[in-house]
Amino acid sequence: MGRRMGSKERAAHCLLSLPLACYHAVHDLVGGIGALAGAWGRNPQVLQSKLNPNCDTHHVNLSDLEQIIVTTQDERILQSICALYGAGYFILPKSATDETGLLEKSATLQRELGELMQTVSAALQDGRVDTDEVAALDRALMEFTSAGAGLIAHAKRIGGVE
């Protein structure tokens, strides 16, 4: 990497704080704040203020957080919560107990390992690792761990060992 990332690039590649993960999840949602506010009968201006990381007068509450998670289904939020506890996560397969699904999970794990290794390589290229690079490494590791846990969960479902 070697250069400072912009806000959108950081949101795409780094492990974010919970407030920033919520902010980007809502802003990346098709229709943005308006769509979320409309779906839940909220005032879009108030929601905008609650999500603004520079606003000290309004804050996201638990009800807001639940609605943001349900509506956006954005993994960055889950990643930031898990990072607070030093935990990992995986998304349970919605169905599929077939070998094809297992192969897809295996391919995802391999892809995430490749991305983790590319992130490590990029971070080490200039001989130093900055804060953006550390956050990118954290996220790449979280995604790799999640993919591995998902693969194991899928294998357990196929084997009937849930």
C-alpha positions as CSV (number, residue, x, y, z in Angstrom):
1,M,0.0,0.0,0.0
2,G,2.5,2.6,1.1
3,R,0.1,5.6,0.7
4,R,-2.7,6.8,2.9
5,M,-6.1,5.4,1.9
6,G,-9.1,7.6,1.3
7,S,-12.3,7.0,3.3
8,K,-14.0,4.8,0.6
9,E,-10.9,2.8,0.0
10,R,-10.4,2.3,3.8
11,A,-14.1,1.2,4.1
12,A,-13.5,-1.4,1.3
13,H,-10.3,-2.8,2.6
14,C,-9.9,-2.2,6.4
15,L,-11.4,-3.4,9.6
16,L,-13.6,-0.4,10.7
17,S,-14.8,0.8,14.0
18,L,-18.4,0.1,14.7
19,P,-19.6,3.6,14.1
20,L,-17.7,3.8,10.7
21,A,-18.9,0.3,9.8
22,C,-22.5,1.4,10.3
23,Y,-22.0,4.7,8.5
24,H,-20.5,2.9,5.4
25,A,-23.1,0.1,5.5
26,V,-25.9,2.5,5.3
27,H,-24.3,4.8,2.7
28,D,-23.5,1.8,0.5
29,L,-27.0,0.5,0.7
30,V,-29.0,1.0,-2.5
31,G,-31.0,4.2,-1.7
32,G,-28.8,5.0,1.3
33,I,-30.1,6.7,4.4
34,G,-33.4,7.4,2.7
35,A,-34.1,3.7,2.0
36,L,-33.2,2.7,5.6
37,A,-35.3,5.6,7.1
38,G,-38.2,4.8,4.8
39,A,-38.2,1.1,5.6
40,W,-38.3,1.7,9.3
41,G,-40.3,4.9,9.5
42,R,-37.4,7.0,10.7
43,N,-36.5,10.6,10.0
44,P,-33.7,10.6,7.5
45,Q,-32.1,13.8,8.9
46,V,-32.0,12.4,12.4
47,L,-30.6,9.1,11.1
48,Q,-28.0,11.0,9.1
49,S,-26.9,12.9,12.3
50,K,-26.7,9.7,14.3
51,L,-24.5,8.1,11.6
52,N,-22.3,11.1,11.2
53,P,-18.9,10.2,12.9
54,N,-18.3,13.9,13.5
55,C,-21.6,14.6,15.3
56,D,-21.5,14.6,19.1
57,T,-25.1,15.3,19.7
58,H,-26.8,12.3,18.1
59,H,-25.9,8.6,18.6
60,V,-27.0,5.3,17.1
61,N,-29.0,3.4,19.8
62,L,-29.5,-0.4,19.9
63,S,-32.8,-0.2,18.0
64,D,-31.0,1.8,15.2
65,L,-28.2,-0.7,15.2
66,E,-30.6,-3.7,14.9
67,Q,-32.4,-2.0,12.0
68,I,-29.1,-1.2,10.3
69,I,-27.9,-4.8,10.6
70,V,-31.2,-6.3,9.4
71,T,-31.5,-4.0,6.5
72,T,-27.9,-3.8,5.2
73,Q,-26.7,-7.3,6.1
74,D,-23.2,-5.7,5.9
75,E,-20.5,-8.0,7.3
76,R,-18.3,-5.0,8.2
77,I,-20.6,-4.4,11.2
78,L,-20.2,-8.0,12.3
79,Q,-16.4,-7.7,11.8
80,S,-16.1,-4.6,13.9
81,I,-18.2,-6.2,16.7
82,C,-16.1,-9.4,16.7
83,A,-12.9,-7.3,16.7
84,L,-14.0,-5.7,20.0
85,Y,-13.9,-9.2,21.6
86,G,-11.0,-10.7,19.6
87,A,-13.5,-13.1,18.2
88,G,-14.2,-14.5,14.7
89,Y,-17.5,-15.3,13.0
90,F,-19.0,-17.3,10.2
91,I,-22.3,-16.9,8.4
92,L,-24.4,-20.1,8.7
93,P,-25.2,-21.6,5.3
94,K,-28.9,-20.9,4.5
95,S,-29.4,-24.4,3.3
96,A,-27.3,-26.6,1.0
97,T,-25.9,-29.8,2.4
98,D,-24.4,-30.8,-0.9
99,E,-20.8,-31.3,-2.0
100,T,-21.1,-28.5,-4.5
101,G,-21.7,-26.1,-1.7
102,L,-18.7,-27.6,0.1
103,L,-16.5,-27.0,-3.0
104,E,-17.8,-23.4,-3.2
105,K,-16.9,-22.9,0.5
106,S,-13.4,-24.4,-0.2
107,A,-12.9,-22.0,-3.1
108,T,-13.9,-19.1,-0.9
109,L,-11.4,-20.2,1.7
110,Q,-8.7,-20.4,-0.9
111,R,-9.6,-17.0,-2.3
112,E,-9.6,-15.4,1.2
113,L,-6.2,-16.9,1.9
114,G,-4.8,-15.4,-1.3
115,E,-6.2,-12.0,-0.4
116,L,-4.7,-12.3,3.1
117,M,-1.3,-13.1,1.6
118,Q,-1.5,-10.3,-1.0
119,T,-2.4,-7.9,1.8
120,V,0.6,-9.1,3.9
121,S,2.9,-8.7,0.9
122,A,1.6,-5.2,0.1
123,A,2.0,-4.1,3.7
124,L,5.6,-5.3,3.8
125,Q,6.7,-3.9,0.5
126,D,8.1,-0.6,1.8
127,G,9.6,-2.1,5.0
128,R,7.0,-0.6,7.4
129,V,3.4,-1.2,8.2
130,D,1.1,1.8,8.8
131,T,-2.2,1.9,10.6
132,D,-4.3,1.5,7.4
133,E,-2.2,-1.5,6.5
134,V,-2.8,-3.0,10.0
135,A,-6.5,-2.4,9.6
136,A,-6.4,-4.1,6.2
137,L,-4.5,-7.1,7.6
138,D,-7.1,-7.3,10.4
139,R,-9.9,-7.4,8.0
140,A,-8.3,-9.9,5.6
141,L,-7.6,-12.2,8.6
142,M,-11.2,-11.9,9.8
143,E,-12.5,-12.8,6.3
144,F,-10.2,-15.7,6.1
145,T,-11.2,-17.0,9.5
146,S,-14.8,-16.6,8.7
147,A,-14.4,-18.5,5.4
148,G,-12.7,-21.3,7.3
149,A,-15.4,-21.6,9.9
150,G,-18.0,-21.5,7.2
151,L,-16.3,-24.4,5.4
152,I,-16.3,-26.5,8.6
153,A,-19.9,-25.7,9.4
154,H,-20.9,-26.8,5.9
155,A,-19.0,-30.0,6.2
156,K,-20.7,-30.7,9.5
157,R,-24.1,-30.2,7.9
158,I,-23.2,-32.7,5.1
159,G,-22.0,-35.2,7.7
160,G,-25.0,-34.6,9.9
161,V,-22.8,-33.6,12.8
162,E,-24.3,-30.2,13.8
